[in-house]
Amino acid sequence: MRRLTGLSEKIFLDRYARKHEDARRVKAGDTVLALLKDDAKFPVKEVVEVVSRDGDSVTVKTSDGELLQTTTGRLTHPIELSPEQMWDRLAEAMASVERTPAKQVEWERKFREILDDWKLVPGGRIAAGAGASDELTLFNCYVVPSPHDSRGGIMKTLMDMTEIMARGGGVGMNLSSLRPRRAIVAGVNGSSSGSVSWGGLFSYTTGLIEQGGSRRGALMLMLNDWHPDLLEFITVKEKMGEVTNANLSVCVSDSFMDAVKRDLEWELVFPDTKDPDFDELWTGDLDAWRSLGKNILTYKKLRAKDIWHRIIGSAWKSAEPGVVFMERYNKMSNSWYFNPIVSTNPCGEQGLPGWGVCNLSAINLSKFYDAGKRDVDWAELGKVTQWSVRFLDNVIDKTPYHFEENEQNQKRERRIGLGTMGLAELMIKLGIRYGSEESLAFLDKLYGFMAREAYLASSRIASEKGSFPAFDREKYVQSGFMKEMIKAYPEVGEAIAKSGIRNVTIITQAPTGSTGTMVGTSTGIEPYFAFEYFRQSRLGYDKQLVPIAQEWKDANPGEELPDYFVTAMELSAENHIRTQAAIQRWVDSSISKTANCPADFTVEETERLYELAYELGCKGVTIYRDGSRDVQVLSTTDKNGEDKGAAGKEQADTPSVEPVAAERVGAIKSDKAAEAVSSSSSEAVWAALEATVTAEASPVAAANTAPGVDRQYKKRPSVLRGATYKINTPFGMAYITINDLDGSPAEIFLNVGKAGSDVFAMAEALGRVCSLFLRYGDHGEKIRLLIKHLKGIGGSGAIGFGVNRVESIADAVAKALEMHGDNEAAGIEAEASVSVEDDSSREQNYSSELKSVEKDMEVASYQEIDLCPSCGSATLINMEGCKQCASCGFSKCN
């Protein structure tokens, strides 16, 4: 057996290998997965060998020989220890639905051939469930119909969502069927809390569901561009604790984009809920309601550009909401004539009708390089593509169905989603730089070839087994996608005309975050994040090296990687979008793809990027601006913050990433750093930072520093003059003191929150780090850079409006620095101050200044807020005499 190693083995054993129902059967010599650190956010699991056991007490040995004591309750006991065992199981399971024994034997052999060596990598649910359990769905994700606009309808959708997630599936839904906030609810003499409020209920429930002990539930919430709650939906994640466990996307129409382009007004509307047929006929489809001649109420009129700018601004701040060009999606969709797309799955790559499902697997392109010809092995790729279509079509007949509606819908349209991973690795082998003009031509050829082979294969299966029941020969080929396909490949049109087609759609580009990492290649269609990086997941904290880059370095010691070794953040955001558009041409569903942007990417640049995606024919767009999220799965820095990657220039990953993966992503926190902050030991932080500065200023450090870099650190004199700025923040009133040295800011003190709180500790740390930065070097750009990198940082809430809007404590510091250069700024008070102190008296002055402002803090108009030590959200408040988290339910009294 070929055992996997490292993180690949951990992922395989944890997620996909068949397992014993419990670990009480373990015996000496067994390989198991042990939970060594039980932490909700940062657990640690390791592959270990059982040495001995005594009842439930077990002694295990780690890979480095360390002996540890644990219990059977912390062990996962796999039956399968190698991929070969899983491949045998999957090939047999998928072939078992063939109609004759001879066909079963034939296709078990063929499926086993394409599974071997990871040429076809089945979707996670298929890998975990096929042939292993009659309870686990083989479909990754579902879309449920928009909730019926009633209490009973909402509860039914909640129950359906819960059942699907509990069985391992993610869920997407469109909330546009729900009446807007403050709309009248007849019969109860009240008004609605609105679609966004109900979305919070679905989000909260998602956070409670653990899927088979292996992952959290995944949820996508969408809202159409005409809904009156649109602005609230766009900005809901700026509020604390309302929607924390869902991805958000706005469904944008062509008419809305036209209104943006022409600077027209846009109406936010909803059907007249007093209509006697409302309860029976309203489904969330505004066009269908309008076609019945029913009344539609206009709630407000806004400039389309204002709405668009709100979407862009929120995406710039936090990577959400994403945008799906839903009207375009339906025009391109092969199911346009009988089953409209209403939402996407949680990662956005699969648009689906109500009760639609994701049936996913990926071809590993890295396995199709012909080294002799220095080209793609086109013949082998064509064969694997064709056989993979049959593999996925058989999943439809093999999977258990827990909802009759899912079975009826899927067997009516037989939707599959064949995608790819390993694209970046293949292109490196070919010497093609990802994102270049050469690469766009190559991608058009590659994905066009695969689409052709997949469609011809589906047509051949139809000649044997029949077309999908909803197939209409004339209407099917009128979709936007099929027109493009038949124009490029007339033989596909001829095959469909003769034999029909087995599957309504065939191609989907999913993120493949976990499966791609397990296999050891680049995920989805993304470039590599970096060639050396650190990965934080529920399996622990792991250092990863990209084999193809390491092999080149070993073969070429001392040389830089060639330019075709490119990482996500080395590409321009525009190159990301152009790559997505090139592949989208040959994808009948959609793509999970993130345009990575540097931290200083502007709102205006973000707007241009979104509009470029629309112009190039993309079905959706999501960006990730480096640093716009506070949790990240991948990082080029280790736990000590040291950059280890070849691409460590303010880089971030794509949402494959468990995407969040896609997971959607931000900056990683280490356990030690979190512990240091939560302990409020700011003096230790200050001492460590001072020691670092002293070391860097030493002659030894200077000898190792590039010429021309100023490493001078300015010691603090006894007397400094400055001003104190009083600014309201989402955490309460902040008193920000800026003291000058030689006419320029050199020191910042921050007082916000009560002494002993995490907010106070973090604010104090921010002030000290800013002070170190200001007193370190003399290149004259420090104030501008500090403002640039602090301004606009968004947390979980905001306060104020217009120019006085404050997004976070960091944003308040940026505003104070701006005002420090212009004390005539209106609306915020500046008080002159004199600071006479030395470093040794710093703590006493912090304490005395805090006491002087605590009275103001106590009577402020906000409730005191702190950070939750369990989930990290800024939602810890005093309730019923105890500090409790409004987000995850944590209580300091329990």
Secondary structure, DSSP 8 states (H G I E B T S, - for coil): -----HHHHHHIIIIIS-B-SSSTT--TT-EEEEEEE--SSS-EEEEEEEEEEETTEEEEE-TTS-EEEEEGGGEE-BS--SHHHHHHHHHHHHHTTSSSHHHHHHHHHHHHHHHGGGSEEE-HHHHHHTTT-SSS-S-SEEE-----SSHHHHHHHHHHHHHHHHTT-EEEEEGGGS--TT-EETTTTEE---HHHHHHHHHHHHHH-EETTTEE--EEEEEETT-TTHHHHHHGGGSTTSS-S-EEEEE--HHHHHHHHHT-EEEEEEE-TTSTTHHHH-SS-HHHHHHTT--EEEEEEEEHHHHHHHHHHHHHHHS-SEEE-HHHHHHH-TTTTT----EE-TTSS-EE-TTEE--EEEEEGGG-EETTTTEE-HHHHHHHHHHHHHHHHHHHHHS--S-HHHHHHHHHH---EEEEE-HHHHHHHHT--TTSHHHHHHHHHHHHHHHHHHHHHHHHHHHHH---TT--HHHHTTSHHHHHHHHH-HHHHHHHHHH--S-S--B-B---HHHHHHHTS--TT--BS-SEEEEEETTEEEEEE-HHHHHHHHHSTT----TTS-BGGGS-HHHHHHHHHHHHTT-SS-B---EEE-TT--HHHHHHHHHHHHHTT-SEE-EEETTSSS--SEESB-TT--B-STT-SS----TT------S-------HHHHHHHHTT-HHHHHHHHHHHHHHHHSHHHHHTS-TT----B----SEEEEEEEEEEETTEEEEEEEEEETTEEEEEEEE-S-TTSHHHHHHHHHHHHHHHHHTB---S-HHHHHHHHHTT---S--BS-GGG-B-SHHHHHHHHHHHHT-TT-SSSEEEEEEEE--GGGHHHHHHHHHHHHHHHHHTSSS---B--TTT--S-EEEETTEEEETTT--BTT-
